[in-house]
Each structure stands twice: as structure tokens, then as C-alpha cells.
Amino acid sequence: MQDVVLALLAKEPSHGYDLRARLVAALGPLGETLNAGQIYVTLTRLEKSGLVVQEREDAGMRGPRRKVYGLTAAGQERVAEWMTEGAGPRADVTEFHLKLVAAAESGRADPLALVDARRRELMRSLAEAQQAALAHGTDSEAGLLLEGIALRLQADLRWLEACERTWAARGKGGENG
């Protein structure tokens, strides 16, 4: 969550309620349980780590004054690092989806390049799982587990195809969010 919040702040300084709204929009029904308190706890941790700073208070026409957070130089650096990091073999689909959204919003990375890099990671993992499954045979307990891992990787690869279609359409003048 911390890296996602940092990347969303790379676009522009913001307050917690706005960040929550952007996350809920990106997650749809999965984001309904995300409350602003979680965002502010994350922002406090990031501030203590020196990655964000309170820039000013937003005095809206209605409601209370809100703290607005922006990235420090260290926060900018962390966003750049996160955008180039691989997702790893056990990456969560939701986390990767948020990385794509944050990349597009912040302009710090091309979502299609991230999809392509993730595809390469998954293809490597799939080849390894399939080789190991062949070595153990599907009749063994280990072989059964390896078959399940391979099937999950194949499903993730199909999902990446959908991601690629969606982000390619957006890049050709489609909707942004």
C-alpha cells in the first residue's frame, strides 16, 4: 500500500480522502472496505520515513482543513525504484493492478512496459514449474502441487493479455481511468 500511495502522490500533492477516492475508483467494489484512516496511517508512516511531507493545509469551501501531502526527494526516488522492480513469483493481482494504475496516473512508467516485464517473469516461472512437474510426474504429491502452480501462472498470463488490451486501448485515446 505504501508504494501505491507514493506513486499516486507523484502525480500531484493530495490529501488522504482524495487518495482514498482514487484507490476506490481503481479497485471498484474491492476498494469499498478501504477507509481514509488506513490512508492516513500510511501517510504518517511515510512521513516518519522521510518519503512524504505535509506541504500545506487545504482550506476547502466546505468541511475541515485537510493536510496535503507531497513527495520528498527520497519519495520520488522510491517511486522510481518501485516502478522498475519486478513483481516476484507470488505477486498479488490487486497489487499489480494498482501498480499499473499508479504508473499511468503518475506518468512514471508505461503500463504496457510493466505488463510486458511481468509477462516475462511469469513465463520464466511457468517454464520452471513445468520442468519441475515433468521431473516429479503428476501422480506424486509434489507433481500435483507443481501442476497447480503452473495452472495459476497460466491464468495470470491470460489476465495480463486483458491488461494489455485495456492499457493499449487507453494509450490510443481511450479513457484514462
Secondary structure, DSSP 8 states (H G I E B T S, - for coil): -HHHHHHHHHHS-B-HHHHHHHHHHHHGGGGTT--HHHHHHHHHHHHHTTSEEEEEEE--SSS--EEEEEE-HHHHHHHHHHHHS---TT--HHHHHHHHHHHHHHTSS-HHHHHHHHHHHHHHHHHHHHHHHHHH-TTSHHHHHHHHHHHHHHHHHHHHHHHHHHHHHHHTT----
